[in-house]
Every structure is written in C-alpha cells, then in structure tokens.
Amino acid sequence: MRGRVVGTGSAVPEKILTNFDIEKLVDTNDEWIRTRTGIRERRIAGEGEYTSTFATIAAKKAMEMAEILASEIDLIIVATVTPDFPFPGTSCLVQDSINAVNATAFDISAACSGFIYGLSIADKYIKTGAIKNALVIGGEVLSKITDWSDRNTCALFGDGAGAVVLSAESGSRGILETFHKSDGSKWELLYQPAAGIRNPVTQKVIDERLMYINMQGNEVFKLAVKAMEEAAVKVLKASSMTIEDVDLFIPHQANLRIIDAVARRLGVPSEKVYINIDHYGNTSAGSIPIALDEANRKGIIKEGNNIILDAFGGGLTWGAVSICW
C-alpha cells in the first residue's frame, strides 16, 4: 500500500507584478533580474487574500479532479511559513472552508521544502493504515513578509498555493520513496528575524524592518545546489532508478541558475526539467505543487511516468520525493 496522487490543484492571485514594476521600487532592471534569477513576473495577493484563500481554492480543485468528497478526507497538512495566524493552523481554516468534518488538520513549517515534508508525512500515515485519503497543500503569501525596499530580495518572491489528494492504493503507482534532511546550524542564512516570540513586533522592530525575509543569497545558492543533488540521488537510489528512468524533474522554483546547476550535476536533460519560475517567482512551499498541477493539467505527465520532486529551503531543510504516476 502506498500513497498515490489522484488529484492536483493550484491557485495564484490575479495581480501580476512584473520586473518593470520592480524597477519603480528599487534600483534594478528587468535584464538584471532575468539573467540572475530567471524571473519575469510574480503574483501578488490583494487585499483580503491570505494563504488560506489560495490553499482552499487549490484544495477544492484537487478534490474535484480526484472525484472525492470533503467528508472522505482523513488528513489535511498545510506547509507554510506565512500562516494566516500564529494559531490556529491554516490547515484548520482550510478544513472549515471545505467542510472536511472528518479530517485531522495541522500545519508544518519547513520553508521551501515544506510540501516535500508534507508528502512524506502523509505517505507514512497511509502506509501504516491509519488513513486512506490525505490533502497535502503548500501555500504562501510571501509578499506580506517581503521588504519591497530591499533590491536583493524583493524581486524573488511571489504568492500562491498548490495541493494534491493522496489516496491509499496497492500496486506500483504512487509515492515510491521520500528523503528529507535539515541543518539547523545554518538557520541564520535564511529567516524572518521578527514576528515570533523571540522578537515580537514592536516599534523598534518596525523601524529596523526586522519582520521581513533576511537572506544571504550567495551562501544559500551554494548549499542549495549540493543539497538538492544529494536529495535527488538518495531517492533515485532508494527507488532503484537511474536518472535515465526519470521522465520529469520538478525542482523548487527558487532561482533558474540553481535549477540549471542541479540538473547539470544530476545529468537531467533540459527537456525533462519543469520550469515556471519566470511567471511566479519563488513561492516557497507553494512552488512544487503549483508546478506539479500545471504539468499535470497540461498533459505533460503521463500515466506510468517517473517523477522526481526536489526542494531546498530555510532551516536549512531539503528533500526529494520519487513518484510513479
């Protein structure tokens, strides 16, 4: 028995912020952003739109594709670092919105690796026989914690959510292997300094702009490439696959240069790498499920395809999942 993806869904804001819009905010330009990140535009949440907003829409789309009722969902996991509230969990808000009255719901925080962690957790619940159907969601509204005066980070991030329905099935299709790892000794390379209980929001915090994302980009870049390569190699080996067996590689959409470097080191040809960072930027936990849903709805993914999902994020955290579709 294994968890099989039987439905996917995604949702992003309508508002588009282009690189030319960013030019008006900080000293940068479209060419500089594109050549260094691969990003052309990103989606930005509007007034009254939250992580739960997009997570709920994505969940409903995934359930519709899976032809499953909300009452049949046993578990809801939302991976996010931008929850609507410190508590209750955004997962509970989604549960209420879709009326999944029989589900257990909780959030996890693993930054950009969150969706990978969520899939692994849900798959293990299924393999123990504890549940039959899980809703795994990765979603963020990073625009709310982005410093729009910081030219080093403001062009990188976007908002949105993706979801999958994972159902218990016997046979060869579904999640084959998962791998995840973390290194807390490097937490200061990528974090949000304030808004938690260590640095509650005060006037001093606001004045020093500590409630926004802080990132040491060059260090993160080097570690991300090595970690994502490690994660992919681990799940390939555990799945008794080589890179030639992979039909589609869906990496976390953080930076096009990171994606290209990881693909090169693994030996994945460019035509097998799914990329949508140019339209959405880095949506953290939302990036892989959004890309997975896009590839699925475009018909790029075929039954029996072998897929590798691969991510790296703050924490530091990283991980990968191998799937037979």
Disulfide bonds with the S-S distance in Angstrom:
none
